[in-house]
Amino acid sequence: MEEAEGSFHNVAPKGLLRVNVQGALAKHFVVLAFTDFVALYPGIELHIGEDDRLVDLVREGVDCVLRAGTLQDSSMVGRRVALMVQVTLAGPAYLAQFGEPATLQALQAHRAVNYISSGSGRALPMEFTVDEKVVEMQLPSIVSVTRADLYTGAAVAGLGMVQVPRYRVAGKLPPGTLKVVPGDFPPPPMPVSVLYPQNRQLSSRARVFAQSLFDIFEAAG
């Protein structure tokens, strides 16, 4: 009732806001911007959780989550706040052993580091853009991981190819640690979205938080 009354009287958002953010996104983009958010909305008390897993928003009492990737859960709706450029990477030792794939067909002789989805429990396929269409490929793998830092680390160790948003590696690794796999088949950009249950009215607190995240990613380019 207080939320509804405040919306009629243009009252500044206030109260407890529980959010859950994906770890890599939070550390790189979001955390430093929280200072501006709490200064702009002093009436909002933020409770922040960090996870890569699928969160049960209703059971865990979370208002909204920030996640990267294509929305799989039809019970969730949200707002896209960014599209992140992705790259396909491999370590020099791996490329020395398997070669650099020049065509999409040549990729079939390669292997990937599998990233296991917390939602489905299955390995996510690699994606490539060919003639403006996205082609999925499930390459063989000897290593599977469930966290972003392990995913990149396995590629550095030469265990297979990976696909990651460019920001995760740009300027963060010593030169020559990983190399962009060449070819005219780049991975499609990865969407980043603020999500919430479709049967829940989004509070004014969550709305201004979503707008803040949109502004953060827009400023980051």
N, C-alpha and C positions, 0 to 999 in steps of 0.2 A: 504493500500500500504506500509506503514511504517512497519507493522507487517511482510509482505511477504519479504520485502527487508532485514529486520533484520535477518530472518531465513536463508537467503543465506550467509550472512556475519558473522554468529555466534555472533551476537550482544546480549549482556545481556538483558533479558526482562525488559521492562520499561512501564510506563503508569498506568492508573487507572484499578484496578481489584476489581470488585464488587462481593462479595461472601455472601452466607447465610448459617449459620450453625445451627444445632439442639442444643438447649440450653444446655442440660445435657452433650452432647459430647463436646461442646465448653468449658464448665467450667472445666471439668475433664481432658481433654486431650490437647485441642488445644490452649487455650489462652496463656499459659505459653510458648508455642513454637513460638508464633508470633514474639518474640524478635529475635530469631535466624533467622527467615524468612526475616524480614526487614533488618537485618544486612547482610545477604547473597545477597539480591536483593534490594539494596538501591534505584533503579530506579522505583520500583513498589510502587504505592500508594494504600493502602488497604482500601476499604469501607466494613465494616463487619455488617451484619444484623443477628439477632438471632430469630429463629422461629421454631415451630414444624409443622406449617401448610404447605400445598402444595403451593409452590411459582410459579407464572407465570413468568418464567425467561425472556421471550421475552418482555412481557408488562412492567415488572418492571425493565428491564435493568440489570438483574443479570447475571454474567458470568457462575457461577456454584454454586451448593449447596452441603452441606455435610448432608447426611441423613442416619438413621438406619432403617432397615427393607427391605423386599423384594420389588423390583421395580415393581410398578403396572402400571405406565404410559408408554405406548408403544412409545410415542413420545420422550422419554428421553433415553439417553445412558450414560454410565459412566464407572468408574473404581472402582472395589472393593478394599478397603484399609484395611479391617479388617473383622474378624469373631469373634463375642463376645459370650462367654459362657453365657448362660441364666440359671436361676433357677426359680422354682415354689415356691412361698412363701405364708405363711399365719400367722396371729397373734395367740398367745397362746389361747386367749379367743375364737377365731373362732374354733380352733382345739379341744378345750375342749367341744364345743357345737356340732360340726359335726363329730369329729373323724378324724383320719389320714387315707386317702384312700390308701389301700394296693394294689389295682388293678386299671386298667384303667376303668373297669366297675363300680367300687365303686365311681369314680369321678362324675358319673351322678347324684348322690345324693347331690352333693356339689354346691356351687355357686361361681361366680367370680365377681370381680370388672371389669366392662366393660370399655375398652379403645376405644374411638370413633375416627375413622380415619378421618383426615382432608380432605383426598382426596375423600373418598366415602360417608362419613357421617354415616357409619355403624360401629357397634361394631366389633372389631377384634376378631376372634376366638382364643381360647387357642390352643397351639400346643404341641404334645407329640411325642416322638420317640419310636416306637415299632418295633423291628426286623429291624432296620435301615430304617424304613419307617415313614414318618411324618403323624400323625393322627390329624385332626382338630376337636375340640369340642366347641360348643357354649353353655356354661353353663348358667343357669339362673342367673340373677343379680338384685339387688335392688339399685345399685349405678352405674352410668356411669360418666366418666370423660374425659377430653380432654387434660390434661397436665400430664407430667411424675411425677412431685412432688405430685400432687393430687392422682395419681394412687397408689404410694407407701404409701402415708398417709392414704388412705382408707383401705389398708391392715393392717396397724398398728392399726387402729381403730377397726379391727375385722369384717369388712364388706364383706370380701370375699377373695378368692385367687387371686394372681397376678403372672405374669411372667415378669421378668425384667432381663436385663444384670447384671451379678454378681457384676461388678464394682460399680454399683449404691448403693449397700448396704454394701459391704465389708468394715468393719472397720468404718462405718459411723453411725451406730445405736447402742444404748446401748444393751448389751447382753440380749437375751431373747425377744427382741422387735418383731422380725420375725423369723420364723423357716422354713427351707427348707422342703417342702413336700416330704416324702420318696417315694420310689417305683422305679421300673425299667422302667420308662417312662419319662425321662428328656425332657425338651423342646429342640428343635434344636438350634444351634447357630444362632445369628442374624447378617446378613451381614451389613456392613457399606460401603457406596459408595459415591464417588464424581460424581454428575450427571450434565448433560448439555443437551440442545436440540440436537436431532440427525441431524438436518439440519443446525447446526452451526459449523463452523470450530473452533476447540479449540485453543485459542491463546497460545503463548509461556508463557504468564503470568499465565494462568490457568493451563497449563501443569506442570510448576514448583511448583505451589501451590498444585496440586494433588499429585505430587511426595513427597512433603514435608509432607503432611498428611499421606501418606503411610509409610514414615520413622518414623513418630511420633508413629503410632499405632504398627509398628513392634518393635520399641524400648520398648514400653509398654508391649509387650508380649500378 
